[in-house]
Every structure is written in C-alpha cells, then in structure tokens.
C-alpha cells in the first residue's frame, strides 16, 4: 500500500483510538513513547530519564509527516491497523 497523504489520513481516521507503546532501554538511558491516534493525528507522549540526577523528561507532541509515515508503515506490516476499504 502506498502511503500517500490521502491514504495516511484515511488510516488515521479509521484507526481512531489505536495505541502502542515502545520502550528503549540502554545503559544510561530509558525512554517510553506512547503513540495514540486521536482526532486524525498521531500523538506521541515521550517519558524517560538518563543517568544524570535531574534528567527526567516528559514531552507531548504531534507526529510530523515522516514520523506518521514510519509509524503507519510499521503497524501496517504487523497487520495491526484497520485497512478496510483502503486501496
């Protein structure tokens, strides 16, 4: 499936409420990213910390076009997204 702008928007609209969380754990760094499709957009909530005492962070953002494309491609490949009616 080619992820044109209209196909990306259809996928986002028809997968409202879809949520996935990724975890990245390294020696001195941890990060969790919760992805949620809401209102036709991909929202990302990043939380994590590094080895520094004051290094905790929490960020909320809306994915840009490239981040959205990668996310959709990954979960299309896994077969997790509803693709009914999309060609």
C-alpha positions in Angstrom: 0.0 0.0 0.0 1.4 3.4 -1.0 1.1 5.9 1.9 0.0 9.0 0.0 -1.3 11.9 2.0 -4.9 10.8 1.5 -4.2 7.2 2.4 -2.4 8.3 5.6 -5.3 10.4 6.6 -7.8 7.6 5.9 -5.8 5.3 8.1 -5.6 7.8 10.9 -9.3 8.5 10.7 -10.4 4.9 10.6 -8.0 3.8 13.4 -9.1 6.3 16.0 -8.1 5.3 19.5 -5.3 2.9 18.3 -2.5 3.0 20.9 1.0 1.4 21.1 3.9 2.0 23.5 7.6 1.4 22.6 10.4 1.0 25.1 14.1 1.9 24.6 16.4 0.8 27.4 20.1 1.4 27.2 22.9 1.5 29.7 22.4 5.1 30.9 19.1 6.0 29.2 15.5 4.8 29.2 12.6 6.1 27.1 9.0 5.1 26.6 6.9 6.5 23.8 3.1 6.1 23.8 1.6 6.6 20.4 -2.1 7.4 20.1 -4.2 8.1 17.1 -6.7 10.8 18.1 -8.6 13.4 16.0 -7.0 12.3 12.8 -3.5 12.8 14.1 -0.7 10.7 15.7 0.1 11.9 19.2 3.3 11.0 20.9 4.0 11.1 24.7 7.7 10.6 25.5 8.9 9.9 29.0 12.3 8.9 30.2 15.4 9.6 32.1 19.2 9.3 31.8 21.9 8.8 34.3 22.0 12.4 35.3 20.1 13.2 38.6 17.9 15.8 37.0 17.4 14.1 33.7 13.8 13.0 33.8 11.7 14.3 30.9 8.2 14.2 29.6 7.1 15.6 26.2 3.9 15.6 24.3 3.8 16.3 20.6 2.0 15.6 17.3 4.0 13.5 14.9 5.2 15.1 11.7 4.6 13.6 8.3 7.7 11.4 8.3 7.1 10.1 11.8 3.5 9.3 10.9 4.5 7.5 7.7 7.1 5.3 9.6 4.5 4.5 12.4 1.8 3.6 9.9 4.2 1.5 7.8 5.4 -0.4 10.8 2.0 -1.3 12.1 0.6 -2.0 8.6 3.4 -4.5 8.2 2.5 -6.1 11.5 -1.2 -6.2 10.4 -2.4 -4.2 13.4 -4.3 -1.4 11.6 -7.8 -1.5 10.2 -7.4 -1.1 6.4 -10.9 -2.0 5.3 -11.9 0.0 2.2 -8.4 1.5 1.6 -6.6 0.6 -1.6 
